[in-house]
Amino acid sequence: MRGEPNDPNLEAWQNATNIVVSFSVDLGELSIDVVDQTGEMVYQTTVDAIAGDSLVIDTRKWKTLSYTITICNDENDCAEGSFDID
């Protein structure tokens, strides 16, 4: 990932088929959105982020584009990162 989410309680990384987001502390309910470079929402979910848990997002069928992932809590505090699918 080019820009890892700017929150010390989150870690995100990319491999050949997935984006993985892990949580180092309990963060409660988070909304996670991924938008491609054209502005199309390609992924959206809400998770209860618990310390030690991870969210795996399958990217195998996504187009070769740039993407932005945004992770927000219920107080609308957000962390953002970007990545490419080649």
N, C-alpha and C positions, 0 to 999 in steps of 0.2 A: 504494500500500500504506500502511496506517495505521502499522504498526510494522515497519520494515525489519529484517531479521535483524541481531542485535546482534553482528556480527563484522566487523572492518575488512577482512577478506580476502574477504568476500562482498558482492555488491550484488544487490538484487532489485528489480524494478519490474513494474508491471502496465500492460497496454494493453487495448484492447477485447476481445481474443481470447486473450491469453496472460499467463502469469507468466513472466518471464525471470530466471534466476539466473546471475550471472557470477562468475568466480573470478579474483582478482588474483594469486594465488600458487598453487603446487602444494599441494594439500591432501590428496592421497591419496584413499582410498575414503570416500565420504560416503553416508549413507542420507538420503533426502528423503521426508518424509511430509506429506500435506495431509489435514486433518480438517475436516469442516464443523461448523457450530454445534450439530448434533444428536449429534456424536461419531462420525459415520460416516467411515471412511477412504475418501477419494475418489481418492487418488493415492499411489503408493508406488514408489520406485525406488532403485537404488544406482548411483552414478557414480564414475568415477575423475576427480576434479577436478584439472584441469591449468590452469595460469596462462593466461589469455586465452580459455579455453573458456567456453561458456554452455550452459545447459540451458533449453529452451523447453517449458513445460507448457501444452498446449492446454486452455483453459477454456470453449470455446464451448458445450458441452453441459451445463455445470454449472448447478445450480439457483441461483436468486437467494437467496443466503445469505451469512453471514460464514464465513470460513475461517481456519485457522491452518496455517502452513507451519513445519515443524521440520526442521532440517538438522543431522545428528550425524556426528561422525567415529568411528573405531573405538575411541577411548578414552571414548566416550559424552559428549564435550564437545559441547554443542548450542547452536545459535542459532535464534531463533524470531521470526516476524513474522506479522502478520494482514492480511487484505484482505477486501473485499466484492465479490461479483458482483451487479451491478444489472440 
